[in-house]
């Protein structure tokens, strides 16, 4: 009888790290541009997005430190 489950599934932590890093750069740049343009409310929302990206990178680093593949 063959194993129908297929190969083991690995998480894509490295891809998630790259995407989170890109998101931080984008959100920070957009937040600065919005604040220069006088859209303080939009700048605040974009800063929150950047903070979420930083938290995601911390979570990814902890998972990689534990030895999870990806």
C-alpha positions in Angstrom: 0.0 0.0 0.0 1.4 3.4 -1.0 1.4 6.5 1.1 -1.2 8.9 -0.4 -0.3 11.8 1.8 2.6 13.0 -0.4 5.7 14.8 0.8 5.9 16.6 4.1 4.6 20.1 4.2 7.1 22.9 5.2 6.2 26.4 6.2 7.5 29.2 4.0 9.1 31.3 6.8 11.7 32.8 4.5 9.2 34.0 2.0 7.1 35.4 4.8 10.2 37.2 6.1 10.9 38.7 2.7 7.2 39.8 2.3 7.1 41.3 5.8 10.3 43.2 5.2 9.0 44.6 1.9 5.7 45.5 3.7 7.6 47.5 6.3 9.6 49.4 3.8 6.4 50.2 1.8 4.3 51.2 4.8 7.0 53.4 6.3 7.6 55.2 2.9 3.9 55.6 2.3 3.3 56.8 5.8 6.0 59.5 5.5 4.6 60.6 2.1 1.0 60.8 3.5 2.2 62.8 6.5 4.1 65.2 4.3 1.0 65.5 2.1 -1.0 66.5 5.2 -3.0 63.3 5.4 -2.2 62.6 9.1 -5.1 60.0 9.5 -3.8 58.0 6.6 -0.2 58.2 7.9 -1.3 56.9 11.3 -3.0 53.9 9.6 0.1 53.2 7.5 2.3 53.3 10.6 0.1 50.7 12.2 0.7 48.5 9.2 4.4 48.9 9.6 4.2 48.0 13.3 2.2 44.8 12.3 5.1 44.0 9.9 7.7 44.4 12.7 5.6 42.1 15.0 5.4 39.5 12.2 9.2 39.6 11.8 9.6 39.0 15.5 7.3 36.0 15.3 9.2 34.6 12.3 12.5 35.1 14.0 11.3 33.2 17.1 10.0 30.3 15.0 13.3 30.1 13.0 15.2 30.2 16.3 13.2 27.2 17.5 14.4 25.3 14.4 11.2 25.2 12.3 12.0 24.6 8.6 11.4 27.2 6.0 
